[in-house]
Amino acid sequence: MLLKQTLQMMDLLDDAAVNGAKIVDLFSAFEGVEVSYQKVGNEKSSTDAIKILIKGDSGRSNGLSSPTLGVIGRLGGIGARPARIGLVSDGDGAIAALTTALKLCEMQQKGDRLPGDIIVTTHICPHAPVQPHMPVEFMGSPIDMKTMNQYEVDPNCDAILSIDTTKGNNIMNHKGFAISPVVKEGYILPVCPDLIRIMEMTSGKLAEVFPLSMQDITPYANEVYHLNSILQPATDTKAPVVGVAITTATAVAGSATGASHEVDIAAAATFAVEAAKEFTQGKFAFYDQVEYDKLLELYGSMTHLQSLGGN
């Protein structure tokens, strides 16, 4: 379990003055890693979009063809200052994604390099707005979901894990993390059996899978019900996407402080690291290509569900 790296990232992010430059300073010390940030928004409200490329031995960054995995830390903000003091629960997705990146960089430094590239993206905003929501309030963001996807969904990814705090609901009633079925171009596909295996292997518990509605895989801007933003990356990519939800037994507000549980974040990051090892080695695929092609033959494209709809 990546408890040491999780605590390091929590300590770094629990700072009213944290920004993208501090993340770049941490990761730029590693060889074979490209890290950058870009401020997005306006003078009144902005966030720092982070991108970390961990180059694989036979990955596309080296002109070769091993699969590329994307790991997205989804959130509105890591802080809600001045309304709330300190790191908010909504920041868990960013912590988990950056923890995953830190562990992979440390592995690489010690000689354990993956064959394929890993692209880790998230954003850093310690002063995000709070927004009303039932059953508990959510965190807002300085940027809209479409803009967030532009910075976090990389077209080079062959598959994506989207990690997000998913505590503000009465649907998931266990503490830990859960995964979603695979979502690809408007289709909700079967749960990936290899990800189930990896989840049970790393957690030592039976796998937890959370339900999705059709609304959850459509763009936020259509203003219909969404569980949260965990599957929003699936609206802007052809790659298969799986949500990794950090969960609690009770409904916890995204704006709650003192509500980030280190062990659960570390468990989600450990799952992501182990999935990255196997996926970039080509040991499994997120979905059955033959089955997907059959769906397209029978029912046609569902890419309209990635759009705002209309006639």
C-alpha positions as CSV (number, residue, x, y, z in Angstrom):
1,M,0.0,0.0,0.0
2,L,1.2,3.5,-0.9
3,L,0.7,5.0,2.5
4,K,4.0,6.9,2.7
5,Q,3.4,8.5,-0.8
6,T,-0.2,9.3,0.1
7,L,0.8,11.1,3.3
8,Q,3.5,13.0,1.4
9,M,1.0,14.2,-1.2
10,M,-1.6,15.1,1.4
11,D,1.0,17.2,3.3
12,L,2.0,19.0,0.1
13,L,-1.6,19.8,-1.0
14,D,-2.9,20.8,2.4
15,D,-1.6,24.3,1.9
16,A,-3.5,27.6,1.1
17,A,-0.6,28.6,-1.2
18,V,-0.1,25.3,-3.1
19,N,0.1,25.6,-6.8
20,G,1.3,23.8,-10.0
21,A,4.8,25.0,-9.5
22,K,5.2,23.1,-6.3
23,I,4.0,19.9,-8.1
24,V,6.5,20.5,-10.9
25,D,9.3,21.0,-8.4
26,L,8.6,17.6,-6.8
27,F,8.4,15.6,-10.1
28,S,11.1,17.4,-12.1
29,A,13.7,15.6,-9.9
30,F,12.9,12.3,-11.6
31,E,14.5,11.2,-14.9
32,G,12.3,9.9,-17.7
33,V,9.5,12.1,-16.5
34,E,8.0,15.2,-18.1
35,V,5.9,17.4,-15.8
36,S,4.2,20.7,-16.6
37,Y,1.4,22.9,-15.4
38,Q,-0.8,25.7,-16.8
39,K,-3.0,28.2,-15.1
40,V,-6.5,28.0,-16.4
41,G,-9.4,30.4,-15.6
42,N,-9.3,34.2,-15.0
43,E,-7.9,36.7,-12.5
44,K,-10.8,36.2,-10.1
45,S,-10.9,32.4,-10.2
46,S,-8.4,29.9,-11.6
47,T,-6.8,26.5,-11.2
48,D,-3.5,24.9,-12.2
49,A,-3.8,22.1,-14.6
50,I,-1.1,19.4,-14.0
51,K,0.2,16.9,-16.5
52,I,2.8,14.2,-15.7
53,L,4.2,11.9,-18.4
54,I,6.1,8.9,-17.0
55,K,7.9,7.4,-20.0
56,G,7.8,3.7,-20.6
57,D,10.7,1.7,-22.0
58,S,8.7,0.8,-25.1
59,G,6.0,3.5,-24.9
60,R,5.0,6.0,-27.6
61,S,7.1,8.7,-26.1
62,N,10.1,6.5,-27.2
63,G,8.7,5.9,-30.6
64,L,7.4,2.4,-29.8
65,S,4.0,0.9,-29.2
66,S,3.3,-0.4,-25.7
67,P,-0.1,0.7,-24.4
68,T,-0.5,4.0,-22.7
69,L,-2.7,4.4,-19.5
70,G,-4.2,7.6,-18.4
71,V,-4.8,8.3,-14.7
72,I,-7.0,11.3,-14.0
73,G,-7.5,12.9,-10.6
74,R,-11.1,14.3,-10.9
75,L,-12.2,17.1,-8.5
76,G,-13.7,20.5,-8.2
77,G,-11.0,21.8,-5.8
78,I,-8.6,20.7,-3.1
79,G,-9.7,23.6,-0.9
80,A,-12.8,25.8,-0.4
81,R,-11.0,28.8,1.2
82,P,-12.2,31.1,2.7
83,A,-15.5,29.2,3.3
84,R,-13.6,26.1,4.6
85,I,-10.2,25.9,6.2
86,G,-7.9,23.1,5.0
87,L,-7.9,20.2,2.5
88,V,-11.4,19.2,1.5
89,S,-12.7,15.7,0.8
90,D,-13.2,16.5,-2.8
91,G,-9.4,16.7,-3.2
92,D,-9.0,12.9,-2.7
93,G,-9.0,12.3,-6.5
94,A,-6.0,14.6,-7.0
95,I,-4.2,13.1,-4.1
96,A,-4.7,9.6,-5.4
97,A,-3.6,10.4,-8.9
98,L,-0.5,12.3,-7.8
99,T,0.3,9.5,-5.3
100,T,0.1,7.0,-8.2
101,A,2.5,9.2,-10.2
102,L,4.9,9.5,-7.3
103,K,5.0,5.8,-6.7
104,L,5.6,5.1,-10.5
105,C,8.4,7.7,-10.6
106,E,10.1,6.1,-7.5
107,M,9.8,2.7,-9.0
108,Q,11.4,3.9,-12.2
109,Q,14.2,5.5,-10.2
110,K,14.8,2.1,-8.6
111,G,14.9,0.3,-11.9
112,D,11.3,-0.9,-12.2
113,R,10.3,0.7,-15.4
114,L,7.0,0.0,-17.1
115,P,6.9,-0.8,-20.8
116,G,4.2,1.7,-21.7
117,D,3.7,5.4,-20.9
118,I,1.6,6.6,-18.0
119,I,-0.1,10.0,-18.3
120,V,-1.3,11.5,-15.0
121,T,-3.5,14.6,-15.1
122,T,-5.4,16.6,-12.5
123,H,-5.8,20.2,-11.3
124,I,-4.8,22.2,-8.2
125,C,-7.2,24.8,-6.8
126,P,-7.1,25.6,-3.1
127,H,-9.8,28.3,-3.4
128,A,-12.7,26.6,-5.2
129,P,-16.3,27.5,-4.6
130,V,-18.9,25.4,-2.7
131,Q,-22.2,24.6,-4.4
132,P,-25.5,23.3,-3.0
133,H,-26.3,19.7,-3.7
134,M,-28.4,16.9,-2.1
135,P,-27.9,15.0,0.1
136,V,-24.8,17.1,0.9
137,E,-23.1,20.0,-0.7
138,F,-20.5,19.5,-3.5
139,M,-17.4,21.5,-4.5
140,G,-17.6,23.7,-7.6
141,S,-14.7,24.5,-9.9
142,P,-13.2,27.6,-11.4
143,I,-13.5,26.0,-14.8
144,D,-16.3,24.1,-16.6
145,M,-16.2,20.4,-17.3
146,K,-15.5,20.8,-21.0
147,T,-12.4,23.0,-20.3
148,M,-11.3,20.5,-17.6
149,N,-11.5,17.6,-20.1
150,Q,-9.4,19.6,-22.6
151,Y,-6.5,19.6,-20.1
152,E,-7.0,16.2,-18.5
153,V,-8.1,13.9,-21.2
154,D,-5.1,13.1,-23.4
155,P,-5.7,11.6,-26.8
156,N,-2.7,9.4,-26.6
157,C,-4.3,7.2,-23.9
158,D,-5.4,3.8,-24.8
159,A,-7.5,3.5,-21.6
160,I,-8.2,5.8,-18.7
161,L,-8.8,5.4,-14.9
162,S,-10.7,8.4,-13.6
163,I,-10.3,8.7,-9.8
164,D,-12.8,10.8,-7.9
165,T,-14.2,11.3,-4.4
166,T,-17.7,9.8,-4.6
167,K,-19.0,10.3,-1.0
168,G,-21.9,12.7,-1.4
169,N,-24.6,10.1,-2.2
170,N,-26.7,7.4,-0.6
171,I,-25.9,4.9,-3.3
172,M,-22.5,3.7,-2.2
173,N,-22.6,2.6,1.4
174,H,-19.2,1.2,2.2
175,K,-15.8,2.8,3.1
176,G,-13.0,2.2,0.6
177,F,-13.2,2.4,-3.1
178,A,-15.3,1.0,-5.9
179,I,-15.0,0.8,-9.7
180,S,-17.5,1.4,-12.5
181,P,-18.4,-0.6,-15.6
182,V,-16.3,0.3,-18.6
183,V,-17.6,3.3,-20.6
184,K,-16.7,3.7,-24.2
185,E,-18.1,6.2,-26.7
186,G,-21.6,6.2,-25.2
187,Y,-21.8,2.6,-24.3
188,I,-21.8,1.2,-20.8
189,L,-19.9,-2.0,-21.2
190,P,-19.4,-4.9,-18.8
191,V,-17.2,-4.5,-15.8
192,C,-13.6,-5.5,-16.7
193,P,-12.8,-8.9,-15.0
194,D,-9.1,-8.1,-14.8
195,L,-9.8,-4.9,-13.0
196,I,-12.0,-6.9,-10.6
197,R,-9.1,-9.3,-10.0
198,I,-6.6,-6.5,-9.5
199,M,-9.0,-4.8,-7.1
200,E,-9.5,-7.9,-5.0
201,M,-5.8,-8.7,-5.1
202,T,-4.7,-5.2,-3.9
203,S,-7.5,-4.6,-1.3
204,G,-7.8,-8.2,0.0
205,K,-11.5,-7.8,-0.1
206,L,-14.4,-8.6,-2.4
207,A,-14.6,-6.1,-5.3
208,E,-17.1,-3.3,-5.1
209,V,-18.8,-2.0,-8.3
210,F,-20.9,1.1,-8.4
211,P,-23.9,1.6,-10.7
212,L,-24.1,4.0,-13.6
213,S,-27.1,5.6,-15.3
214,M,-27.1,6.8,-18.9
215,Q,-27.1,10.4,-17.5
216,D,-23.8,9.8,-15.8
217,I,-22.0,9.3,-19.1
218,T,-23.4,12.4,-20.8
219,P,-21.8,15.9,-20.5
220,Y,-22.4,17.9,-17.4
221,A,-23.7,20.9,-19.4
222,N,-26.9,19.2,-20.4
223,E,-28.2,19.8,-16.8
224,V,-29.6,16.3,-16.2
225,Y,-28.8,14.2,-13.2
226,H,-25.2,13.0,-12.7
227,L,-23.9,11.0,-9.8
228,N,-20.8,13.3,-10.0
229,S,-18.1,14.1,-12.5
230,I,-16.3,10.8,-12.3
231,L,-17.2,9.6,-15.8
232,Q,-17.0,13.0,-17.5
233,P,-13.6,12.1,-19.2
234,A,-15.6,9.5,-21.2
235,T,-17.5,12.3,-23.0
236,D,-14.3,13.5,-24.7
237,T,-12.4,10.4,-25.7
238,K,-12.6,7.2,-27.8
239,A,-10.7,5.3,-25.1
240,P,-12.4,3.1,-22.6
241,V,-12.8,4.8,-19.2
242,V,-13.3,3.3,-15.8
243,G,-14.3,5.3,-12.8
244,V,-12.4,4.6,-9.5
245,A,-14.6,6.1,-6.7
246,I,-13.3,6.7,-3.2
247,T,-16.2,6.0,-1.0
248,T,-17.6,6.2,2.5
249,A,-20.4,4.4,4.4
250,T,-22.2,7.7,5.0
251,A,-22.9,10.7,2.8
252,V,-20.0,13.2,3.2
253,A,-19.9,16.6,1.7
254,G,-17.2,17.3,-0.9
255,S,-16.5,20.5,0.9
256,A,-15.9,18.7,4.3
257,T,-12.5,19.0,5.9
258,G,-10.9,16.4,8.0
259,A,-12.7,13.8,5.8
260,S,-9.9,12.5,3.7
261,H,-9.0,9.0,4.7
262,E,-5.4,8.1,4.0
263,V,-5.8,4.4,3.8
264,D,-8.6,4.6,1.3
265,I,-6.7,7.0,-0.9
266,A,-3.7,4.7,-0.7
267,A,-5.8,1.7,-1.6
268,A,-7.1,3.4,-4.7
269,A,-3.6,4.5,-5.8
270,T,-2.2,1.0,-5.2
271,F,-5.0,-0.4,-7.5
272,A,-4.1,2.2,-10.1
273,V,-0.3,1.3,-10.0
274,E,-1.0,-2.4,-10.3
275,A,-3.4,-1.9,-13.2
276,A,-0.8,0.3,-14.9
277,K,1.8,-2.5,-14.6
278,E,-0.4,-5.1,-16.2
279,F,-2.1,-2.9,-18.8
280,T,1.1,-1.4,-20.2
281,Q,2.5,-4.9,-20.5
282,G,-0.5,-5.8,-22.6
283,K,-1.7,-8.4,-20.2
284,F,-5.3,-7.3,-20.4
285,A,-7.7,-5.0,-22.2
286,F,-10.5,-2.9,-20.6
287,Y,-13.1,-4.4,-22.9
288,D,-13.8,-7.1,-25.5
289,Q,-13.2,-5.6,-28.9
290,V,-15.2,-8.4,-30.7
291,E,-18.2,-7.9,-28.4
292,Y,-18.0,-4.1,-28.9
293,D,-17.9,-4.4,-32.7
294,K,-20.9,-6.7,-32.4
295,L,-22.8,-4.0,-30.5
296,L,-21.9,-1.4,-33.2
297,E,-23.2,-3.8,-35.9
298,L,-26.4,-4.4,-34.1
299,Y,-27.2,-1.0,-32.6
300,G,-24.9,1.5,-34.2
301,S,-22.9,4.3,-32.7
302,M,-23.8,5.8,-29.4
303,T,-21.4,8.7,-29.6
304,H,-24.4,11.1,-29.6
305,L,-24.4,10.5,-25.8
306,Q,-21.0,12.2,-25.6
307,S,-22.7,15.3,-26.9
308,L,-25.2,17.8,-25.6
309,G,-27.9,16.2,-27.7
310,G,-30.6,17.9,-29.6
311,N,-31.9,17.4,-33.1
